[in-house]
């Protein structure tokens, strides 16, 4: 079972409307998953479309483990901290940082995990992007912040020294997936320049417009992904 995890860019998508719906009970809460063939789709924000800082990552990843997911391919919306990474493009990161609160399944166990993004899955996403002629940047560091507010200019000025893109969800998912032994890769949709990067001040209208603009491209890529040979 290959899992696709989507976020704000797929909140109103009808792409998975005909897939079978399952409610998965986990020790961390109930999760809705849609399935078709050998694929599953999970909307990280859930039915109630909760904001990023209260997403139940524990329940989401546990649900994917429960249905037997052998790979997780995530779509993550990000802000660019580099002028060369323009809104409307895509980044497949090869590393991430989250030097603050990060979730774990091992609160009461002495267990350690070396987090990573899976090279083979990342390569599959890269090949699909190139096949579709999408502008994709191969490699880069994703920095995760807490949300729900966007980062201050000072925070971005600090983070851009160590990372290329910034978001609020991927590091949590990748870490919990690693703890469950599930390979994880992400295709990051650059929806805006981070606060203070461009001369023009960042506005929420700009972010929302770019999310809508990128949605069709993301749906095209997922449709191609469903017919691809994906490593387990």
N, C-alpha and C positions, 0 to 999 in steps of 0.2 A: 504494500500500500504506500503510494507516494502522496505526500500531503502538500497542499498549497495553503499558505497563510496570507491573508490580505488585510489591508488597513483602510485608511480613509479614501484612497483612490478607488476602492471597490465597494464602498458602503452602499451605494445605490445601484450596483451592477445587477443585471438580469442574467449574466453569463451562467450562473449555477442554479437558476430558477427551476429547472426540470430535474435536478439531481435529487436522489432520495435523502430525506432529512432524518437525522438520528439525534436523539438527546442522550448524551453520554454522562452517566453519573460518575463523579470522581470524588475522592476524599476532600477535594477543595471546592466543590461546587459542580453544578450542572453546566454542560457545554453543548451547544448545537453544532453538529457537523453534517455537512452534505457529502454524499458519496455517489460515484458513478464509475463503473469499471474498476480499475485499479487505482483510482484517485479519490482523495478526500479534500474538501475545502473547508477551512475554518476562518471565520471573520473574527479577528482578534478583539474587536470592540463589542462583539456579542449582539444579541437582539436589541438591547437597550441603547446601543451605541455609546458606551461609556467613554469618558475622556481618557487619554493615555496614562495618566498617573494612577488610575484605579483599575486598569485592565487586570483581570485575574489570570496572569501568566501561568501560575501553578496549575490551575484547572485546565487551561488551554493545552499545555504541553502534556499533561497527564492524560488528557482525552486522546491525543494523538498516539501516545504510547499504548493506551488501552485498545485502540482499533488496529494496532499492529503497524503503525507507520514506520517505514524503513528509511525515509528521507523526508526532509522538510525544506521546501523552497518558498521563501518569504518574499513578499513585495512590501517594501518599506518606503514611506515618504520622508524625504530629508531636505535640509537646507544646505546649500553649498557654502563652504568657507574659503573657496578658492575661485577667483574670477574666471579661470579657465574652465571650471565645471559649471556650465550654464544651465539655467532652468530649461526644462524640456529634454534634457539629456538623462542618461542613466549611468550608474556606477555599480560595479560588482566589487564590494570591499573584500580585502583579504585579511583584515584584522579589525579589532575594535577596542575601545576603552570605555570604562564606566567606573571611575575611581570614587564612587559614592555608594549609595545603597544598591545592592544587586540581589535578586532573589535566589534562593537555594531550596532544594528538597532536603538538605542535610542539616537542619537546625539542631538536631539532637544526636547526630552521628559524627564521629571523627573520620570524615571522608573528604578527599580533596579531588578536584577536577582540573585538568588542563584544558581551558576553553579554546576553541578554534572554529574557523569557517572551513567547510569541506572543499578541498581543491577540485575534486572530480565533479561535484555538483555545481560549483562555481563555473567550471569549464563548460558544463552543459548550458548554463544560462548565457554564457558568453557566446557560444556557438549559435544559439537561437537568435540572439540579438544581431549578430553579424549576418545570419541568414536572412533576417528581415530588413537589413540595412539600417538598423538603429544606431544612433551615436552612443556608444557605450565606452566608459573608461574602465579598464581592467586593473583592479587593485586600488588600494586606498584604505584609509583608516576612518572608521565610523566612531564618533563620540556620542555617548548617550547621556542626556540630561534628564531631569526628573519630570518636568512639565507640571501643570498644563500650560503655564505661560511660556512664551518664547524666551530665548536667552537674552540677557542684556548685551550691549555692545562690548562692555568690558569682559564679560564671560567669553564671548566669541573671540575677542582679541587674544585671550589666553589660550583657548582651545585650538585655534587655528595653527598654533605653533607645533601641535602634536597630531592633529587630525585634519581630514579633508572635508568631511560631511558630518552633519549633526542631526540627531533624531531623538526619539523618546522611548523606543520599544525594542530595537533589534538585539541589543546586548543581553537583555533579560531573556528573550526567547532563545538565543544562541547558547547561553549559559545553561539554562534548564534542559535544553535538548542534549547538550553534552553530558549532563548528569544522567540522562536517560539512555545514553548511548545511541542517539539518533543523529546522523549526519545532517548538517544545517548549512544552507547557503542563502544569500540574499541578493535580490535585484533592487537597488535603491533608485527611486524616481526623484530626481532633483526638481522640486516644485518651487523653489525660491532661493535667492541669495540670503544667507543668514544675516541677522540684524547687524548693520554697520559695514557689511562687505561692499555693497554697491553704493554709489553716490546718492541714488534715489532712496528715500526712506522706505523701509519695509512696511507693507500694509497687509491686513488680513484679506482684503479683496484680491490683491495680487496672488496670494497663496491659493485662495479658492479658485480663481480663474485658471491657474496653472494645473491644479489637481484635475479639474474638468478637462482641460486640454490634453493631459497625459492619459486620461482614462481609456480612450479608444485604443491607443498604442499598447497599453498594458493588457487590455482584453485580447488584442490580436496576438500578443506574445504568449499569453496563457493558452489560447486556442492552439497555437503551434506546439506549445509545451506538452499538451495532452496527447499528441501523436509522436512525441520524441522518445528515443531510447535513453532512459534515465538510469544512471548507476544507483545501486542500492547501498 
